[in-house]
Amino acid sequence: MNKKPNRLINEKSPYLLQHAYNPVDWYPWCYEAFEKAKKEDKPIFLSIGYSSCHWCHVMEKESFEDEEVAKILNENFVSIKVDREERPDIDSIYMNVCLMFNGSGGWPLTIIMTPDKKPFFAGTYFPKYSRPGRIGLVDLLTSVAEYWKNNKEDLIQRAEKVIEYLKNDFKGKSDEISKDIIDACYLDLKSRFDKEYGGFSIKPKFPTPHNIMFLLRYYYHTKEIEALKMAEKTLINMRLGGMYDHVGFGFHRYSTDREWLLPHFEKMLYDQAMLTMACTEAYQLTKNNFYKKAAQETIAYVLRDMTSKESVFYSSEDADSEGEEGKFYTWTIDELKEVLNDEELSLVIKVFNVKEEGNYFEEATGHLTGRNILYLKKPIRELANDLNMNQNQLETKLEEIRKKLFDAREKRVHPQKDDKVLTDWNGLMISALAKAGKGFEDKDFIEKAKTAADFILNTMFKNDILYHLYKDGEVKVEGLLDDYAFFSWGLIEIYEATGDIKYLKSALKLTDLMIEKFYDFESGGFFLSPKNSKDVIVRPKEAFDGAIPSGNSVSAYNLYRLYLISGNEKYYNFAIETLKAFGGEIKRLPSYHSMFNIVLMLVFYPTSEVVLAGNCEKVLDKINTEFIPNKAIVFLNRENEKHIKELIPYISNMVPFDECDIYVCKNFSCNLPTKDLEYALNLMKD
């Protein structure tokens, strides 16, 4: 490795710093790089990835640490490295180009473009040398460099057409919305459902917790039992499989196989957050402690391993350690023997499907590695039955074993942690903590959510600008749509968990700023980047739900909930117009827009505005344990009476007394108050 650092040495991103000693003359995304390319008449080589990306590491080792590749790049291109988590707006633009060219995408994302940011080539991972069916980076770069010298105008014309396509594509496809889209989403998910193992594809399998959250709501509103069965089978199999870390808790990125056994081992904050939300809601609906435990363990992992000294949350943990994917998480028989006694080892072999030859197949070669992924084929209750053991006895023994394995594993070389703090992903984790705090009556989870939210409000929100990234005491990158939307979601959840008007006011303010900075007043919907963005070639606009819901769908969700809380028609109008702006896309692929369909359920199914007037803390705790997705809660007490009535005019005639009066309102027309909680709950569920 070259000992002299390149320009990335001055960056904060752990991903960029990983490349700081490459012999490639990397630039970060900056004015200087594009000016150099223009001045020297060179194309841009843009590489986008993230720190916990396995194939990003592979491409670095094969090519970016290689002197031959570096020589070609340094002589013929200006090379730029981007952390997709730091600049999701840039990633969105060029990932759409990759999808357009190839029909698929992924990371590392490889783009070659003109000095004015217009792309003419896109791909993902490339080996150093060509292989059957895949061009190598050396051949690719050599060909492009030659073509740029001799046929530059052809490449420029190609790039211009790409930009025109992008501009049209990001406008969205508007259409009217209707209730039948919700049924279409359910039927679409049902047609894609893997009846044997759960999930909504054969392989690879991604968690997509928003699909689960949609199905739980669909069951709640329609009593369609298959919706609940699909949600439960998927959650259960994810939690039993190797995609879940049975020793240290938390979920890996996704499963490469159909059975949820072999994961990509990186752990992302957003997966922990979204899966915690899905598990919490499944518990609220079914009261099955399996889901409660899964959520609690996932939170325990985040609080232990992914929490900063400021009590906000890190981004991810790598898949690799000691240059090998999954080494930290997998076990040989000999390693298990060093930690466990014979009885414990025998139990682990039976319960967690351990084999002498290993059960972990290397993804690229398909060969056994001699290592084992711990996973379950059945829930503990069924395993206890098979082993003729008492369930509590088995759980106690397995917990003793887990602690031994955890302590032994802690002595290993840990995967690298990406310790940057992202506002959008923190917003999701704040939502998850507040939801779990409500669902499990756990005040500590709610306090953790409040502490993280307060840090972001106090440190990352300055002069009406919410910043995207915090690291080493500095904020960086003006916030994008997802930052405003996901963080506002968290603030709304905290408000409904605590009744603290501060969080409602902050959610309203951020939502108003979001409309001002991101809304497309010509075509509807929200752009990903703010209106003053100067360093992106187009402003992307996304509706499609990927690993996490789109910023537009969460924006519509927040807007409609704030309408239900406040009665302010402005929020209703923006929510409906956002739905319509992407109506054509939602109708065409309903199950790939499941978060939008969650918003449609707020629009087309009955909703309740619940006003708790007086000293209502105990009543609130009981309401929050129930799964009532189409309710909004407003808190009125003597301390906040003046301020809350200024925000919410429809409660102006209500008076808070010492006891708790429960008003259940429909369309902002309220029933007489009641002190009977069961009666009020039945009204909310009607």
Buried (B, 14 or more C-beta within 10 A) or exposed (E): EEEEBBBBEEBBBBBBBBBBBBBBBBBBBEEEBBEBBEEEEBBBBBBBBBBBBBBBBBBBEBBBBBEEBBEBBBEBBBBBBBBBBBBBBBBBBBBBBBBBBEEEBBBBBBBBBBBEBBBBBBBBBBBBBBEEEEBBBBEBBEEBBEBBEEEEEEBBEBBEEBBEEBEEBBBBBBBEBBEEBBBBBBEBBBEBBBEEBBBBEEBBBBBBBBBBBBBBBBBBBBEBEBBBBBBBBBBBBBBBBBBBBBBBBBBBBBBBBBBBBBBBBBBBBBBBBBBBBBBBBBBBBBEBEBBBBBBBBBBEBBBEBBBBEBBBBBBBBBBBBEEBBBBBBBBBBEBBEEBBEEEBBEBBBEBBBBEEEBBBBBBEEEEBBBBBBBBBBEBBEEBBEEEEBEBEEBBEBBEEBBEBBBEBBEEEEBBBBBBBBBBBBBBBBBBBBBBBBBBBEBEEBBBBBBBBBBBBBEBBBEEEEBBBBBBEEEBBBBBBBBBBBBBBBBBBBBBBBBBBBBBBBBBBBBBBBBBEBBBBEEBBBBBBBBEEBEEBBBBBBBBBBEBBBBBBBBBBBBBBBBBBBBBBEBBBEBBBBBBBBBBBBBBEBBBBBBBBBBBBBBBBBEBBBBBBBBBBEEBBBEBBEBBBBBBBBBBBBEEBBEEBBEBBEBBEEBEBEEEBBBBBBBEBEBBEBBEEBEEBBEBBBE
